[in-house]
Amino acid sequence: MRFFSDNAAPVCPEILEALVNANRVDTAYDGDALSARLDAAFSDLFETEVAALWVSTGTAANSLALAALCPPYGSIICHREAHIQNDECGAPGFYTHGASLLLGTGDGAKLDPEEIGRLAGAIRDDVHQMQVHAVSITQASEYGMVYTPGEVAAIGELCRARGWGLHMDGARFANAAAHLGCAPADITWRAGVDMLSFGCVKNGAMSAEAILLFGDAREKAEEIRFRRKRGGHLLSKGRYLAAQILAMLEDDLWLKNARAANAGAALIAKAAPDRLVYPAQANEVFIHLSPQEAASLRAQGFDFYDWGIGEARFVTGWGQDAEAVGPLAKAIAAL
């Protein structure tokens, strides 16, 4: 009955088992055997050499990555609906020691090269204004919309031409990849992404996220290790984070969980085709609801998030199958 956020979903059994198996003596911090396997595991998944570092939150993953891409006197282009702008309490500015966010617009909370160029074009090329050093996009976006490989590549090409870094907030990267059915590489490094915040917590993990560095950006891994320590995210028992991430990658659990969550969202969307704000491409469904209709659903025990005026957001998790989602779909269809 709870569709407020996938952050509230339970930890999946495979993750719990991995935590139990990791519960033994090993080297502290990130010197353990499990942490040492992350680079190779992600390199196999993304079909290229990857440097991978664990952190405990998505906020830390995003902010540490951006701090390595942008100096304190620079700026980062993102959508005005971006999580780094609206939901991280100024953490990017804190970790970058002062870099600013330049806010753009775009349908479905997605940026495109034209909008990015418009924002950058308004900045004079002199020391009096903060110059752009990076672009950050969210996959899937804050409205559950998915960037196609071509859309990411167009932004990546612009960033390469301008000498900017490209960061991807992948809190729901798995849901986007499951929707597209493409290789993870096609919407990351092959399309010009330098750093990816690979989300696990929303997808069934307990407390682990990964910062992935591709190509030349791998040279910044050591810098991020120091920033991670200074920022308070070098856990002394890091093997428990590494264990969760490795379990997520094993047998493509990350895709299995994402597909299940996406399927639940699709059932909700199917029940409300005329109410959809945007197509349901990942595991978030945004629909038009009047205050009276929202109250009716809540009176029946359904939990969800009010999103703007006359809109509501429903988010499905890895464990919400057709049986769990069915009552909500039926209730929405009956409004």
Secondary structure as UniProt FT lines:
FT   HELIX           6..8
FT   HELIX           13..21
FT   TURN            33..34
FT   HELIX           35..37
FT   HELIX           38..46
FT   STRAND          50..55
FT   HELIX           58..69
FT   TURN            72..73
FT   STRAND          74..79
FT   TURN            80..81
FT   HELIX           83..86
FT   TURN            89..90
FT   HELIX           91..96
FT   STRAND          100..104
FT   HELIX           107..109
FT   HELIX           113..121
FT   TURN            127..128
FT   STRAND          131..138
FT   TURN            142..143
FT   HELIX           149..162
FT   STRAND          165..170
FT   TURN            171..172
FT   HELIX           173..180
FT   HELIX           184..187
FT   HELIX           189..191
FT   STRAND          195..198
FT   HELIX           201..203
FT   STRAND          209..214
FT   HELIX           215..220
FT   HELIX           221..230
FT   TURN            231..232
FT   HELIX           239..249
FT   HELIX           250..252
FT   HELIX           253..271
FT   TURN            273..275
FT   STRAND          284..288
FT   HELIX           291..299
FT   TURN            300..301
FT   STRAND          305..306
FT   TURN            309..310
FT   STRAND          311..315
FT   TURN            318..319
FT   HELIX           322..333
//
